[in-house]
Amino acid sequence: MSPSDPSVALDRSIGSGLTHFPLQVRAGRGSWEELAGIARRLDADRFLLVCDPGVPAAHTERVLHHFGRAAPTRLVRASGPDAVKADDVPPDAVVVALGGTSVLEAAGRPAARTRRGPVLLPTTLPAVLDTALSLAGPDGPRRVPALVRAQLEFLDTLAPGAVRPGLYALVRNVLSVCPAAYDQVCARLRPDGRYDRSALASFIALCADARAALTCYDPLEDGPAGVFRYGHVVADALRVLGVGALRYGDAVAQGLLVAARCARRMGLLDAEGEAAHRELIGRWGAPAVLPQPVTAEDVLRALRQATTGTGTGTGSTDAPDGTVGMVLLEALGRPHVSAGRTVTAVGEDALRAGLAAGEAAADVLVPRPGGRDTAGTRSGPSSHVPGAPGRPAW
């Protein structure tokens, strides 16, 4: 991604039940002046900017500058979910969240006490493509935002290793919701994670349209929109296992492959559908094997604990004993519906076979075509490149 890329202006409306909220995708010098105008139109007594400590200072200063032109703005570094005390936020304030998923979640608590929803300024790809577009939070419904603003300059400073795995929502949505975009996305995906702003804007638009198509009548995502959990049950089990440098997006890739293998073994998905998973994930550049030293039995154990409530995972419990509830596909874009829900009970035999196929004595990440093997690369506490960008251009 290059800061010299041209300006971008793209608008969407995300419908969720009886409500909706605007999504703006922007880039370019003129878009920052627009942000100042938006801040003025909110007519807030004050703004509370909840910011991830890992966000580059130039981004934080820029946002403070433009919101501060409209009303007094206080900065709070969100070091955890309880970083902001809700009692300290007056009802006429507007909460602004600048950061990744954890910051968007942390800002939701004080925003619940204000008269207007928060302004979400996601700075990571999972936050842009997934969290900020959903009203279904881990602890219940999220407050409807006043605005979601995807400012592409924030993505310019993402660390090289954060871009590719951060696109997991795009790959998941193409497989489970919008297969008509399969060829187009296949052609644009790059294992090296280098994308210009037009490509990123198209990915954001696709994810927004996929979300809006289902959440307009399933805002809490416990019906048809439950398909957005495709691949996440196994990913959450891998996260519980604490697998080295494996990013969550790469864990989702494993979950998608395991789900496709299970669906194939259970007679739901044909060979062509399973192959389409492997092809898209290969174009994406995600790992095709379980990371060492994890085995199929390790993952099964974590899934059992999550399902029975004896662990800390988030596996689905909407399944009979001895099984794990997972989203499975009958074809690309067609989830299998069981008892009126998109959760299917998967037995241990099918799960073991699906996981065992991913076992291999290989590194966490497959070698990138024409590049070096990136296995073992670890990221620091921030997803952004330290010290970038330079002095903000106001």
N, C-alpha and C positions, 0 to 999 in steps of 0.2 A: 504494500500500500504506500502510495506516495503522497505527501502533503501538497504536491503541485498538481494533483488531479483536478479536473474541472469542478465547478459548482454542481450541486445536486439539490433538487427540490421535488419531493414525492410525498403525497398525503394519502392516508387511509383512515377509515373509521372502523373501529373494532366493536361490533355489536355483541353484547353479552346479556341475553334475556331481554328485559325491558329497558336496559340502559345501553349506552355506548360511550366510547372515549376516543379522542383523536390520536393518531400516530403521525408524527412528522419525521421524515428522513431528510436531513439537511447536510450541506457542506458548502464551504466558501465564505469569504469575508462578509458579504452582505447578509448571510444568514444569522450572524451574531447580532446585528442591529435588529433583526426581526425578533430575536429572543428577548431583547430589551423591551420591545413593544408588547410582547406577550406578557412579560412581567408587569408592565404598567396596567394592562387590561384586567389582570387578576384583582387589582384594587385591594391588595392585602395591606394590613397594618404593618406587617413585618414578614420577613422570610426566615425560615430556619433551614440552612443548608447542611444536610447530613452527608458527610463525605467519607469515602474509603481512604484510610491513611496512605494506601499505595497509589492513589491517583496522582499523576505528575502535578507539581505545584502550578505549572502554567495553566493547566485545565481548571484547577480550583480557582485560581486568581481571575481567570476570564469569566467564569460563572459568577463569582462574587461581584465582579465589576458590573456586569450587566443587570443582575437582580438588584444590586445596591443602588442603581440609578432610579429604581422604582420605589423602594422602601428599605428601611434599615434591615440588614441581613446579618444574621449570626451564624458562624461556622461551628459545627460540632463534628469532631472526628469520631466515626463509628468504629470503635474497636471491638464491639460485640453487640448482640441483639438488644441489650439493655443499656446501650450507650446514651440514649436520650430518654429522660424521664418525662413521661406523658404529661405529668402535672405541671411541668415547666413551660408548656406550649400553650399560649393563649388561643381561644377559639377563632379569632380573626386572622391568625397567622396562616401562612401556606408553607407546607413542608416541601423541600426540594431534595431529592435523593440523587447523589452523584456517585456512581460506583457500580459494582457488580451485584449479583443476586443477594448476597448477605446484607448489603447496604439497603437495597430496595426493601428487603424484609424488615430490617431494623427501623427504617423510616415509616413503615406502615403503622407502627404502634402510636407514635405521637400524632400522626395524620388522622387517626381514628377519632381524635378529640376535637378536630378543627371543623369549620363549617364547609370547607372545600377540600376536595381530594388532593393528593400530592402531585407534584410535577416530577416525573421520573426521567432522569438523564442517565441511562445505562452506559457503562464504559467498557463492557466486555461482551463478547458474542453470545454466550449463554443468556446473559441478562437481556440483550437486545432481541434475540430470536425466540426466547422462551418465557422467562419470568415476567418481563414487563408487559407481555401480551395476554397474560392470564390473570383472572380474578380468583382462581382456586389456589389458595395458599396452603402450606403444610399444617397450619393451625386453624384453618377455616377460611371463609371468604375474605379476600382483600378489599380494601377501600377502592372504589372506582377512581382512577387518577383523573386529574384535570387535564393532563397532557402527558403523553409519552413522546419524548424527543430523542431520536437517534441521530446525534451529531457525529458525523463520520470522522471528524478530526480526532475524536476520542479513540477511535480504533487505529489511527495511524501509529500510535505509540505502544500498541500491544507487543509484548515480547514475541519473537518469532515462533516459539513453541506453543503459544497460546491460541494462535489463529486457527490452525487446522482442526484440532480437537474441539474448538469452540463452535464448530459448525454442525455439531451432532443433531440439533433440532431440525436443521435443513434436511439432512439425510433421512432422519426418521420420518419427517412429514412427507417427503417424496414417496417413500415406501408405503406409508400407511394411509395417507390422505389424498395426495395429489400425484398419482403416477403419470398423468399426462405430461408432467414436467420432467419426467425421467431422462429423456434424451438430451434435453436442453441443459439440465443440471450436470449430467454426466460429462458433457462437452466442456463445461466451465470449471469443474472441480480440478484442483491442482494439489498433488501431494505435498508440494513445498509450502502451501499456505499463502502464496503471494497473489493477492487480488487487488484490482483497482477499485475505485469507489463505485463505478457503475455496476460491477459484479456484486459487490456487497449490498448495494441498494436493491438489486434484483432479488437477492437472497432474503433480505428483510421483507420485501413486498410479498414474496411467495409464502413465507411463514405467517405473515399477518393475514393474508387471504385465507390460508388453510385454517387458522384459528377462528377467524370470523365466520367461516362457513359452518363450523360446528357449534361454537359457543353462542351463536345467536339464539339457539333454542336449548342449549345445555350449558348455561353459564358456570355452573359449579363443576363441570367436567366429570360427573358421575354417571353419565349415560354414554351416548355415542362419542362424545369428546374424550372419554376415557382412553381412546386410542392414542392420545398424546403420552400415555405411559408405556407405549410400545418400546421394548428393549430396556426399560428402566429397572425391572425387578432384579435381573441378574447384575446390572450395573450397580445397584445399591448394595447387593451382596459383596461385590468386589470392593466397594468403598469401605464396607465394614471390615473386610479383611486387611485393609490398609496396605495396598499393594504398591510399595515403593513410589516411583515417579509416574505411575499410570494416571493420566488425567481422566476426569469424569467422562469426557467425550469419547475417549478410547474405551472406557468401560461400557458406555452405551453401545459402541460398535460391537463389542463382544455379546452384549445382550440381544442385539438385533440378529446376529448370526445364530445364536443359540435358539432364539424364538423361531427363526426360519427352519432350523434343523428339526426342532420339536414338531412344528406344524407339518413338516414333510413326513416325519415318522408316524404321525397320527392320522395321515391321509387327508389333511386339510389343504395343504399347499403342494402344488406340483413341482417337478424338477426345474422347470423354467423359472418359476417364482423364486425358488431358493437360489438359483444361479444369478438372478437379477440382484439379489441382496449382495452376493459376493462381488459382482461386477461394480456396483455403485460404491460399495465400501472400499474396494480396491482402488477405484478412481479417486476416492477421497483421501486415500493414503493411510487409513487406520489399520491397526494390527489385526491380523486374521487368526491369531493364536492366543491362548491364555498366557499371561505373563508368568515367567518363572519367579518363584518356585511353586506357584499356585497349581493345584490339581483339581480335577472335576469333583473329587470328594470334598475338598475344602469348600468349594462353592456350594455344593449340596448341603453341607453342614450349616453354612451361614444362612441359606434359604430356609432350612428347617427351623432354625432359631428365630428367624424373622417371622415365619408363618405361625409358630406356636407362641410368639410373644416372649420367648426367653432370651432374645438377643436385642440388639439396638438397631436392627435393619428396618427397612420399610417395605418388605415383600408383602404381596397382597394376601390377606386372610380370607378373601371371598372364595374359598375353595374347601372341599371336604378334607378331613384329616388324611395325612399321608400324601397330599398333593400340594402344589403351589399354584396360586392364581396368576395367570399371565395373559397379556394380550397376544393373540395369535391371528395370523392372516389366512384367509382362504385363497386370496389372490392379492396382487398389489392394489392397495386402496380399498380392500374389502375385508374388514375385520370379521373374525368368526364370532357370532353372537350365541351365547349360551344362557338359557333362562332369562332372556331379555337384556343381557349385559355383555359388554365386550371383554369380560374376564372369563377365561377358560381354565378349568382344573387340569393341570398337567402332572401326571404321575412321575415317580422317581425313575422308572425305567427310561421313559422318553427324555427326561431331563439329563440323566446320566449319559445317555447316548449323545444328546446334543452338546453336552459339555465336553465329553471325551473326544469328540471330533475336533475340538479346539485345543486339545493338549498337544504340545510340541516342545521339544528342546530348542526353543528359539528365543530371541530377545523380545523385549516389551513391544518395540515398534519394528515393523518391517523396513528394510532398507528403502530409501526413496530412490526412484529412478534418477540416475545421473548424479546422485548425492551421497553423502555419508550416512551411515547407520546412526540413528538418533537415540538408540536404546540407552537407558540410564540417565538421560538428560533430566535434570531437576530444575524446577522453577523456584524462584524465591517467593517471599510472601506476597509480592505484587505481580499481576499479570502484565504490567506495563514496563517498558524499557526505562530504567532510571535515567533521570535528567533530560528526557525528551518530552515534548518538543522544547525549543528554545524560548526566548522571550515572546510572550503572547502579542499578537498583532491586533490591537483594539481599534 
